[in-house]
Amino acid sequence: GTRSAVLNTEARTVEADVLSRRCVMMRLVDFSYEQYQKALRQSAGAVVIILPRSISSVPQDVVRQFMEIEPEMLAMETIVPVYFAVEDEELLSIYEQTRAASASQGSASAAEVLLHTATANGFQMVTSGAQSKAINDWLIPSVEGRLTGLGGEDLPTVVIVAHYDSFGVAPWLSHGADSNGSGISVLLELARLFSRLYTYRRTHAGYNLLFFASGGGKFNYQGTKRWLEDNLDHTDSSLLQDNVAFVLCLDTLGRGNSLHLHVSKPPKEGTLQHAFLRELEMVVASQFPEVKFSMVHKKINLAEDMLAWEHERFAIRRLPAFTISHLESHRDSLRNSIMDRRARIDTKALTRNTRIIAEALTRVIYNLTDKGAPADLQIFTDQMQIQQEQLESVMDWLSSQPRAAQLIDKDSTFLNTLEYYMGRYLKDVKQHHVKADKRDPEFVFYDQLKQVMNAYRVKPAIFDLLLAVCIAAYLGVAYVAVQHFGLLYKMIQRLSLKTKQQ
């Protein structure tokens, strides 16, 4: 909404002819961008968009349409505050009664309009609270941990990265199940698997593994940017300064039958990056033929305000990196939508994608192909298999709470839980806090992200007028009746006297 989002106005739906200075209520199932613009053009007092409790109950074309509209809603400057509310029985009752009152305004008969207006229930929508204020100092927290390789000090390092924050038109409703809860869940499962391999000397590989759950991903990957600056520019000892084999970024892996390896520069043959690409292709072709795999090459465009993928932050610093995702394009609306909820996650697809990445990564780290291991060799079986139940529970936890960047601070329960979880499997786990660079991209955060809106049942002013007329008519009739009763009483008395005299 706007910075001054205090509201005290009458409720209407978009069916009403006049929306000026009214609180316009819309349900998602009936939502359209044309209706939304109509409310803005008529200078509505506010807009309330009612979301269903379960996104799965909404037709997919409606969900897709809203996801495509979200970026335009965010980009459009407006003085009209926009609220989002999750429906319940009371809210739906208010909406239906308001819609009935709004629709009656188009009736043909003026008498019908007058009667319906007088008898219909109206609602006054009221919010209270102080004006929103800008947040001056915003910290970006991230969490890192590592598994140290066996043998020697100058070992190559494989960096595994996923950003944890979500984004959407309403911060408190941004649960980011696929983008990027799925990426974090895969990162945590990889940490669990490789911690077991690194526990035993005979399976302890000669690679350092560095795991990084980054913050500020939806704001141009600022957590990664500042983490790189601290590790490459402001310290004399860092795994990133030594021999980085490659950086694997995990982003949006929770559904679909496709996987894409996004690169800024195609890996050269003979490099470890190329070996990983080859292993991915081999694992998919031999074990998961139903999956469509491809490499997507996109050069970094520094002229754009926002980078496309997280691996570009590493590529700018000349570190070999790529992002794996089921999305073919970084412009997919799923990445920045409040519609990205738990119901859209296909747990079987998430488990399968985790296994593909784990198998390919293991074959690279242990050099299994050059050692003659067959392409269809399944490494993670029996006691080392991917745990679908654990992936489901992690996804449930991640998608049960909003993770918009402005809601996560260094003391948040989410961050402390993430640090604890990583600490179960990794060494030297610690949080990394940096101040946001608000010029990259330019943005300002405000407080008052959640408001309580009260709906008071009221009757229209014409109801008071008609009630006053009815009372006046009643009193008039009563007065006339009393007068007539008095005259009748006197006449009866006179007749009685005459009868007695006779």
N, C-alpha and C positions, 0 to 999 in steps of 0.2 A: 504493500500500500504506500501511501504518501507519509511524509514525516508528520503531518497533522491529520491523523486518522481518527479523531474523536467524532463520534456519530450520534445523532439524535434526530431521526427522521422516520417517515412512514414507509412501510414495506410495500413493494409492488413486484410483479413479475414482468417479463418483457412483453407480454400480451397487452399491457396497459398502453393507452395512447400517449399519456404524459408521464415521462420518467424524471423530469427535472426535479432536483432536490428530493428524490426518493431513493430508498435503499432497494436496489433491483436484485431479486433472487433468481438464480438459474441453477437447474440441475445439470450434472455432467451429461446425462443421457440426452438432454434436449439442447445442449450447448452448441453454439455456432459462433464463429468469429464475427459474422455480420450482426448478430444480436448483441454481442459484446461491444462492438463499435457503435451500435445504435445507442446503447446506454451512455457511452462516453460522449457521443455527439450531443446528446440532450442534457449534458451536465448533471448526470445522476449524482445523488449524494454519496452513494457507495454501491459496490457490486459484491454480492455474496455468491460464490460458486459452491454448490453442494456436491460433495464427492461421495460415492457409495462406499460402504464399509469394505466390500470385497470387489477388487478390480476385475476379478475373473468373471463376475456376473455382468459386466458391461461388454457389449459387442466390440470385437477387436477393431472394427473400422472406426468406432467412436473414440476408442483409446488412441489409435494411431493419429486421428485427426487432431485431438487435443495436444498430443506430443509435438505435432508439427506446428501448432499455434503457439506453444509455450515460448519459443525464442522471440517471436514477434511481440508477445505480451511483455516480456522482459525488456525488450529494446524500446518499446513505446513509452514516451514520457507522458504522464497524465497526472492531473491533480485529484483524480477520483481514487479514493482508497479501494483496494480490491482485497476481499477476505475469502478464505477457503475454510470450509467446515465439513466435517464428516457426518453423514446423515445418521439420524436415529428416528424413532417413532415420533417424538415431539416435534423435531425439526421438519419432518415430512408433513405432519399435520398442519404446521404453520404455513408451509409452502403451498399445500393444496388449498387451504382456505384463502390464502392471498391470491393464488391463481384464479380461483373462482370469482373473487371480488374484482380482479383486474379484467378478466374476460367479459364480465357483465357490462363493462363500459361501452362495448361495441354493439349492444342490443339495439334492435330497430325501434322499439317503443320507448319513449321518454318516461312513460309511467313505470315501465318495467325497470328501467335504470334507476329511477328514483326509489322504488320499493326495494330493489336489491341492495342499493347503496345504503339505505336506511337500516336494513336488517342484517347485512353482512358483518362478519367479524373482521376488524382491522388489527394491525400490529405495529407498534412503535418500536423501532430497533434502536437501542441505546448502548453506547460504549462509554467507558470512563477511563481515565488514566492520564498521565502526564505526556507531554509532547515528546516524541522520540528524539534521542540525542545521538550524535555521531560518536563512534568508538575510536578513540585516538590511537591507542597502542594495542595492536592485535598480534598475539604470538602464534606462530605456526609450530605445533608440536609434531614430532615424528619419533619413530622407535626403530632402533637398529640392534642387530645381534649377529653373531658369527659362529662358524664352525671352522676350526683351524685344521689345515691339511697336515698330512704326515710326511716328515722328512724335509730338512732344510728350512732356511728362513725365507729365501726368495722364491716362494711358490706362486704360481699364477692364481688369480682370484676370479671367481665367477660371482657376479653381483645379481641378486634376484630382488626385484622392486615391484611394489604395487602401492598405489595411493588409496587411502582409506576413506576420504571424504566424499560426500555426495552433493548433488546440486539440483535445483528445481525452482519453480516460480514461487514456492512457499517453503522457506527453510525448515519449519517444524514438521513438514510433511515429506521431506526429502530423505527417503530411506535407502535409496541407491542399492537395491539388491544385486542387480547385474553389474552396474557401474558405480562403485567398483567393489561391492561386497564379494562378488565371485572371485575377483583377483586376489583379495586378501585371504579368502578361504583357501585358495590354491597355494598361496605363499605359506600359510601356516601348515598345510598338509605336507608340503615339500620339506619344511623345516623338521617336521616329525619324522618323515621317512629317512632323510639323510642323517639326522641325529643318531638313528639306530645303526645305520651303516658306519658312521664315524666312531661308534662306540667300540667296535672290535678292530684289532690291529690288522687282521687279514682283509678287512673290507674298508679300511681307512684310506681314502684316496689322497693323492698328492696335489690337491687343490684346496685353497681357502674358499669357503662359501660365506658370502656377506649378504644378509637379509635386511631389507630396508622397507618399512611401512611408512610411506611419506604422507605428509599433510599438505594442504593447499594445492592439491592436484587439480581441482577445478578452477583455480586461479593461476593458470599458466605454470603449474608445477613449481610453485615458489618454494615449497619445502625442499624439493630436490635441488633446486638452483642454489639455495643458501647452504645446503649440506655439502654440495660440491665445492662451493667457495671455501668453506671452512676446512675441508679435507685436502684440497689441492693448493690453496693459496695461503692458509694461515696456520699450517702445521708442518713439522718436519718428518713426522712418521704417520703413515696412513696406508691402509690396504689399497686405497684408490691411487696412491702415488706410486705404488710398486707395479707389479706385472698384472694388469687387468686383462683376463682372457676375453671376456665379453660381459655385457650387461643384458639381462633378460627381464623385460618389463611385462607384467601380467595385467591385462585390462579387458574386462567384459568377456567372461568365459562360461556363462551360465546357461546357455541354450544353443540351439541350432545344430546343423550337421556340416558346419564348415569351420575351418581354422585358417587364419591369414597371418603370415609373418611380415610385419610392416618394418621396412628398412629405409634409412635415408640414403644409404649407399650400399649397393649389392656387395655381399662379402666375396673376397677374392678366394679363389681355389687354393687350398693348402693351408688356410687359416683355420683356427678353431671355430670361428663364427660360421664358416662354410661347412665345417664338419657337423655342427649342430643343425644347420639347415638340411643337410643330407640325411642325418639321422631322423629328423622329423618326417621327412618325405618317406623314408624307409619304414618307420614304425606305422605311419598312417596307411601306407599301401599294403603292408603285410598283415597287420592286425586289425585295422579299422577301415576297410575299403568303403564303407558307407560315408566316410567323412571326406569332404572336398577340401583339399589343402592347396594353398598358393602363397607365393611371395608377392607382396605389394610394395613397389618402389615409389617413394615420394620424396623429392628433395625438400630440404628445409627452406621455407620461405620466411626470411627474417623481416620482410616488409609487412607481414600480417601481425596483428596485435597478439594473437594467441597461437601457441605452438599446437601442432596436430596431436602428437603422441608424446608420452613421457620419455621415450628413448631419445628424442631430439635434444633434451637437456644434456644428455651425456655425449651425444654426437657433436654438439657445439664445442664441448671441451675435448674433442678428439679421442673419445673413448668408444670402442666398438660396442654398439648397442642395437637392440631391436625390440619391438613390442609384438606379443602374440595375442590375438583376439578373434572372436567369431564374427566381428564386424569388419566389413570390407572397406568402409569409409569412416574417417574420423568425424564426419559431419552427421552421422546418424543421430536422430533426435533422442534415442534411448539413453544416451550418455548424460543428458541434462534434463531429466523429467521426474516429476513427482509420481508419474505412472509406473516408474520402475520399482515394482513391489515384489514381495516374496513369491506371490502366485505365478509370476512370469518365469521363475527359475525352474529349469528342468534338471532335477538332481542327477538323473542318469547321465545326461549330457555333461554336467559339471564333473562328475566322477570320471567319465571317459576322457575328457580333456585333461584332467589332472594326471591321469595315467599316461596319456600320450606325452605330455611334457616331462614327467618323471622318467619314463623309459628312455626318451631321447637324451635327456640331460645325463642320465646314468651311463648310457653307451658312450657319450663323449668323454665324461670324466674318467671312466675306467678303460677307455680306448678298446671297447669290446669288438667293434667291427674289424679293426686291424688284427685283433687276436683270433679272428675266425669265428666269432659268435654268429649264429644264423640270424637272419632278419626277423624271423617270427619268434625269437626267444622272448618269453615273458618273464621279466625280472621280478616284478612285484606280485608275487603269488603267496599263497599259504599265510605264514605269519607276517609277511611283509606287504600284504596286499593293501590297496587303497581302501580306507574305511569310509564307505558311503554314509554310514550313520553319523560319523564324526563330522563329515562335511555338511550334512543336513543340520546338525545341531549348531555348528558354527554359523551357517547361513541364517538359521532362525535367530540367533543372537545378533548378528550384524544387521539384519533387516527389521528387527523389532524396535529400532530406535532411529531417530533422525541423526544424520552425521554431516549436516551442513557445516562448512568450515567455521562459520561464526558461532556455532554452538559447541565446538570442541576447544577446550582450553587445557592447560597443563594439569589441572586438578579434576578433570572429568573422569567419571567412573569408566567410561568406554576406554579411554586411553590407558588407565591403570590396569584394566582387565586385559587389554591387548599386550601390555608390557609383561604381565604375569604369565600369559599364555605362551609368549615367545620365550620367556625365561625358563619354561619347562623343558625346552629342547635345545636352546642356544646358549652360548657363552657371551659374557661381556654385554649383556642386554642393557640398554640405557635409552633414555629419552633425549631428544635433540630439540632445543627450542630456539627459534630465531624470530626476529621481528619481520613483519610483512613489508615488502616494498610495494607501496600503494600506487606506484607509477607503472607497474608491470604486471598486469594491466592496471589502468586507472580505475579505482573503485573506492567506495566508502561503505562501511558497515554501520548499522544503527541498532540501538537496543529496541525494546518493546516489540519483539517479534511475535508475541502471542497476546491476543486480546480476548477478554470475556465480553460477549455481546448478549445483552438481555433483550428479550422480546416481551413487550407489555401488550396485553390484549386491550384494545380500545375500540370505541364506536366512532364513526365519522361525525363531523360537526352537524351534518344534516339530521342525524339521529336525534341530537339534542333539540334541534329546531322542531322536528316532527313530534317529539315527546312533549315539548312545551305546548304545541298546538293541541295535542290530544288532551293534555291536562286542562288547558283553557276551555276546550270544548266540553270536557266533563264537568268542570265547575259551572260553565254556562248552563248546561242542561240541568245540573243540580239546582242552580239558582232559580231557573224557570219553573222547575218542578215544585220547589218550595213555595214560590209565589202562587202557582196554581193551586197547590194544596191548601194554602191559607184562604184563598177566595172560596174554594170548595167547602172548607170547614165553616166559613161564615154563612154560606148559603144553606148548609145543613142545619146550622143553629137557627136561622130564621124560619126555615120550614118546620122545625121542631116547635118553636114558639107559637106559630100559627096553628099548628095541630092541637096544642094544649088549650089555646084560647077557644077553639071551636068545641 
